[in-house]
């Protein structure tokens, strides 16, 4: 890891644990001569004006994220395609991606400054919305792309292809296309499999399908997934990582494929993927 001269801090607003942590963190970084760039919620904890979240990653060698997985997803979007390491601190809640506890922040930061941390590379997924030959919107998702209904109590029709092959015409409440990282998010609650982060795959998970034989489907991450919305205008929505959305018209196509870009997550040196599953999902210990 290169020498850390500038650190960005992105925080969840109104998090009780952050009121005490942020002032200590700023003092700790200042003592080591490290410049700090902070977003507006971080600034609010110490009574200063922060900057727009999208501006924080500029010139940073490390980004500290204080919050939960939602804050980390927001930070990942703010970073765009910069591959700056993220130092994710869990301020409470489930937190599959935010693996560093408040008690371990400073010892783990010391490790990061010495370059002793493991970095997990989590591949993103590129998502485009096509209307005819026009690209209406494009995103890089860390977790998933979800196509679902806007109105309640009705199913939608989604024609789905993997590369040149027709998969099926899903009639369901929606469809989730997830990365391995996103397999423990919405896809898991919809009955999808847990995918080890290094497995090169994408997962297609129907939400409450009309046909009970429609099951989650794993495809290689070299695949291009195309989903065509057959419903009438403005009744279907595409949501990226649960945070940004685009309404779909009839015959709009959502195209998903593995991105060339990845999120670089700093992980505690002794914490492995199955440790997280045991801790977060309460799987049995020996």
VENGISUL-V734561 format. One record per helix or strand of 2 or more residues. SS is the DSSP state (h for helix, s for strand). FROM is the first residue (numbers start at 0). LEN is the number of residues. Records with the same first field share a line. If there is no record, write none. Layout:
SS = FROM-LEN + FROM-LEN
This chain:
s = 5-6 + 34-5 + 61-6 + 85-5 + 99-2 + 117-14 + 133-8 + 143-6 + 155-7 + 164-8 + 173-5 + 200-7 + 216-4 + 223-6 + 235-5 + 243-5 + 252-15
h = 15-16 + 39-5 + 52-4 + 68-11 + 101-12 + 180-4 + 185-4 + 272-9
